[in-house]
Amino acid sequence: MGMVNLQIICGDALTELRKLPADSVHCCVTSPPFYGLRDYSVAGQIGLEPSLDEYLARLVAVFEEVKRVLHPSGVCFVDEGDSYARQAGDDATRGFPNTGQARIFMNGLGREGKGNNRPPDGLKPKDRLLVPFRLALLLQSSGWWVRDVICWHKPAPMPESVTDRCTQSWEPILMLTKSARYFWDAEAVKEKAQPQEKIPMLSEDEAATRFGDGTTSSRLRMMARAGTPEGGRNLRNVWSIGPEPFIDSVDGVSHFAAFPSELPKRCILAATSARGVCPKCGEPWVRMVEQGTKCSWHDGKDNLVLGQRQESNDYKGDNFYANYVPPRTIGWRVACDCESGDPIPATVLDPFAGTGTTLAVALELGRNAVGIELNPAYVELARRRCAVVTPGLPLS
């Protein structure tokens, strides 16, 4: 697989996306500016529209272009925040002077009741706007498949002073595809199995049917549920990822909303091929997995216990063991008929690149990276960050 490439573009997301070729990226991981939350003091920024409808319309237009440049096998992950309808007449910046950095508007989750946005028709002050879900429905209507809504659980959420609702400790990540079938490497993101649910063999009902409800059946049900951990389990859609500090600035300008690198890492590992893609058509190489054998319990004499009905009550000892071989990767195969030779790295896009978290992680994982960012100071921060990951890498 060839050398990775990095492209960081300073400009408006919609304008610059229109310049990229169709079907040219394989994964998009991004977090647009949230509605009414911050003023980054850059002309043309998204997030400070007079109404929620205008904000959503701008995002839908951007993601139409993302859909165009995304390969048919690609996946797009969107971290979108929510906020609350404000009380009319609130001063967005009262007590928070502009220091040259991003002015923080106090209407995001955890800072409700103030901001520059007015409630959409039908909503009242303190209503949750449900921005991520409104966006998901609009994108679904525009042709995207909404394949999942991942819960990014934050173990150390921002403290809040509210006492009439829960503290916000999670953020939704929309998983979108442009077709019903797409690339997904489940093996690359398998989780470690938990003791109570490792490789389940029989449900309690099945075990009860086969073995009855006595002491032996209880033991066997427990053992069947325990299984073995070697094969892992399919990635769940609740991701508990703590904060990761980002400390850098350009001319006094820093970034307040850089997400932790573990978040794009999971997305990129799942949605792009570690082997690469066809240089001609962009189809990803696919992992070939030899399926393991299912867990079967034996006694110390190699007599099969689970998997066949036992009429007797002879299996009371502690000498049961599991015979299990986990799945393993045996190679990779090309998913097209181009016969174009060795694969090249897959390409990861972030149209709201910020300080370049997604880009840096993509490079670390051996993928190409394309980022678009409106704020020149953030572009410089992203360049610095990526230079640390891949020293001497040419920047187009």
C-alpha positions, 0 to 999 in steps of 0.5 A: 500500500502506498504512502499516505497523503494529507490535504487541508483546505482553508475555506467554506465547507460547501464551496470546497466540497464542490471541488472534490471529485465524486466517490473519492472518499471512503469515510467521513467523520465530522462534527459541525459547529453546533447551533447557537453555541459559539461565535468563532469570529469568522465570516460565513461560519455555520451555527449563528443563523437567525433560525434553526431551520436556516441552520439545518438547511445549510447543514443539509446542503453540506451533507448533500455534497458529502454524499456526492464525494463519498464512495458508494461503500462509504460511511459518514459519522456526524457528531451533532450537539443539541441545545435549548430554546432560549427566552426571548431577549436574553443577551447571548454574551452577558458576562462573557466579553470577547477576548479574541478567542471564540465567544461562548454563547450560553445556550448549549446543553448545560448552558440553557436559557441564553443564546442568539437563537429564537425558538422554532415555531411550536417550541417554548423557552426551555424546550429541547430543540432535538437538533440531531434528530431533526437533522437525521430526519432531513438527511434521511429524506434527502436520500441518506440511510440513517443506519444507527444513532451511536451514543457517545457517553461522556464519563466526565461531563461538563458540570451543570447548575440545573436542578430540574432535569438530568445533567447531560452526559451523552451526545448522539453520533449519526451513522449515515450511508449513501447505499444499503450495502457498504463496507464495514469491518466488524472484526477491526472494532470487536469489543472485549466480551464481558464475563456474563455474556461471552459467546453465549451458547444457549438461552435460559429457555433453551437450557431449561428445555434441554436440562430441566430446572434442577441444580445441574441445569442451573450450573449448565445455564451459567456455564453456557452464558459464561462462554469464552472471551477469545472471540470478543463481541460485536461493537455496541452503539454506546461508546464510553469515551472520556475527554482528551485535552488539546492544548495549542493555540495560534495568535491566542486562538484555541479550540474549545470543542476538539473531540477525543481521538478514540472517537474517530479511531473507532469510526475509521477502523470500522468504515475503512479497509486496513488493506486499502482500496482499488486505485482504479474504482476505489472499492475496498479490499475485504477481510477474509475471516475463518469462522471459529467453532461454537462453544461446546462444553465437555466434561473431563472425559471429553463427553459432550454436555451441551448440544445434546439432551442429557436425561441423567443428572451425572454432570455435577463436578467442576471439571467442565471446560469449553472447546472454542476456536475464535474467528481469525483473519486469513487474508484479504480479497479485492472486491472488484474486477479491475485487476489494477494491482496493489491497493492504495490507502482509503481516504478519510474526510472531515469537512469541519476539520477544526484542529485536525483530530480526525485527520491526525487519527486517519494518518496514524491508521495509514489512511489518506486525510482530507480536511476543510476548515473555515478558520485559518487559525484552526488550519494552522493548528491542524497542520501542526498536529498532523506534522507531529504524526507524519513528519515530512509528509507533503501537504497539498 
